[in-house]
């Protein structure tokens, strides 16, 4: 069974960094991209970019090129997204997603709250 299990909720002050993990289970981690998507309160889904775990190749959406870094650790089948210099408007639920084994799978979401 394909699963993506994400890390728990995070609370940060503006200007800090936050890192969210996504552990992949039930499929060959290096065979499929991991996409990162977020949803701010009252907003739609916003695609942040993706990583290819096979070679750590990345593609970032224009809005995230400066403050977001993706990584993938093939020894633990875990993908990461790190957001630096966070702002109030970065408050959102962050999701990882994959098409592992030909399906469409999403993690459970990680709430990131940025507050003074």
N, C-alpha and C positions, 0 to 999 in steps of 0.2 A: 504494500500500500504506500503510495506516494504521500509524504507529509512534509510540510515546511513548518518548523517550530521556531518561533521568534522569541527574543529576550523580552523581559518585563518592562513596565512603564518607567519613564525617565522624567525627572523634573530638573530643569536647568535655569540659571540666570542668563539674561542677555549677555552675549559675548563669549559664553562658554562653548565647549564642544560636546557632542553626544555621539555615541556609537551604538548602533543597533545590529544584533546578530540574527542570522537565519540559518538554522541547521536543516539540511536536506536529508530525508530518509526515504528508502524504498525505491531508489533508482540510481543510475550511474551519474554522479554529480557532474562529471566533466562533459557529459553528452548534451547538456542543455543550458542555455543562458539563464541567468537569474535577472529578472527585472525588479526595479524598485519603483513604487508608486506611493503617493501620499494623498491624504484627504483631510483638508482643514475643516474646521467646524462650519457647517452650512455651505460647503463648497463641493465641487465635483472631484473626481479622481484626477490627479496630476502625475504624469509619467516623469520620473526623475532620470532614468537611464537604465543601462544594463551592463552586466559583466559576463564574459565567457570564462567559466572556471577552468577550462582546459588550458588557456594561455594567459589568463588575467587581462585579456583585451577588454577595453571599456568604451562605452559610448554614453555621453552625458547630454541631457537636454540643455538647451541654451541657458535656461534660468538657473541651472545648478552647476555650471562649469567651474565657477570660482570657489565654491565653498563645500563641495561634496566630493568624497572619495569612496570608490567601491574597492573591495578586496575579496578574495576567495582563498580559503585554506583547504587544499585538497586532502590534507592529513586528517581533518576533522569533518570534511564535507560541510563546511560552514561559510556562508557569505556574510559580508559586513557592509554597512554604509556608515560613513562618518560625516557629520555635518559640523562645520566650524563656524565660529562667530555667529551663533544662533541669535535669532531675533524673535520678537513676540509673534510675528506672523509665520514663524516656522512651527508653531503649535499645530499639531496634526496627528493623525494615525498613520503610521508608516507600515507599508506592506511589502513583502517580497512575493514574487510569483514566478512560476516556471511552467513549461509545457513538458515536464518530465514524462517519459513513456507515452507521449502523444496526447496527454490530457491537458487540463488547464487547472493549475493548483495554486492556491494562495496561502500564505501564512495567516495566522490568526490576528495579526496587526499588533503594533506597538505604539502605545500612546506616548508622545513626546510633548511635554508642556514646558513652554518658556515663559517665565514670569519673574517680575522683580520681587 
